[in-house]
Amino acid sequence: MASFAGGVAQAGYVDRIRDLAPQRCLVVPVDVGKRTAVALVADHYGQIIVAPFEFDLTVSGAGKPAFRSPWACEVA
């Protein structure tokens, strides 16, 4: 078995999304600081879907509405 460049976790992710249309995939890059972080939501083509937003690195900070978008769904 060939190893995957991104490791086991990355290989599992790729297996789950391999057959999805790029229009159904979103990415959420997060820049983490000591007490806060900044994230945004973009599509597969780099189009920003949710503008960058800052949040505290606390339980209440991670509960911001941007993390609970109505269009979000889990990959089966």
C-alpha positions in Angstrom: 0.0 0.0 0.0 1.4 3.4 -1.0 1.6 6.0 1.8 -0.4 9.2 1.4 1.6 12.5 1.5 -0.8 14.1 4.0 -0.9 11.2 6.4 -3.8 9.0 7.5 -6.1 11.8 8.4 -5.6 13.6 5.0 -6.1 10.3 3.2 -9.4 9.7 5.0 -10.6 13.2 4.1 -9.7 12.7 0.4 -11.5 9.4 0.4 -14.7 11.1 1.7 -14.7 14.0 -0.8 -13.1 12.3 -3.8 -16.4 11.9 -5.8 -18.0 15.2 -4.7 -18.4 17.9 -7.2 -16.0 20.8 -6.4 -19.1 23.1 -6.0 -20.1 21.1 -3.0 -16.7 21.5 -1.2 -15.9 24.4 1.1 -12.6 25.2 2.9 -12.2 27.0 6.2 -8.7 28.2 6.7 -8.0 29.4 10.3 -5.1 31.6 11.4 -4.6 30.9 15.1 -3.1 33.4 17.5 -2.6 33.2 21.2 -6.0 34.3 22.3 -8.0 34.8 19.1 -8.2 33.4 15.6 -9.4 34.5 12.2 -11.2 32.3 9.7 -13.1 32.6 6.5 -15.1 30.2 4.3 -14.2 29.8 0.6 -15.3 27.4 -2.1 -13.1 25.1 -4.1 -12.3 27.9 -6.6 -11.2 30.4 -4.0 -14.4 32.5 -4.0 -14.9 33.8 -0.5 -18.3 32.7 0.8 -18.1 34.1 4.3 -15.8 37.1 4.8 -12.9 36.8 7.3 -14.1 37.0 10.9 -12.3 37.0 14.3 -13.2 34.9 17.2 -11.9 34.2 20.7 -10.2 30.8 21.4 -12.8 29.9 24.0 -15.9 27.8 24.1 -18.1 30.8 23.7 -15.9 32.2 20.9 -16.2 29.0 18.9 -19.9 29.2 19.2 -20.1 32.3 16.9 -22.9 32.2 14.3 -20.5 31.8 11.4 -19.7 28.3 12.7 -23.4 27.4 12.5 -24.3 28.3 9.0 -27.6 26.9 7.7 -25.9 25.8 4.4 -23.3 23.7 6.2 -23.6 20.0 6.2 -21.4 17.0 7.0 -19.9 14.8 4.3 -21.3 11.3 4.5 
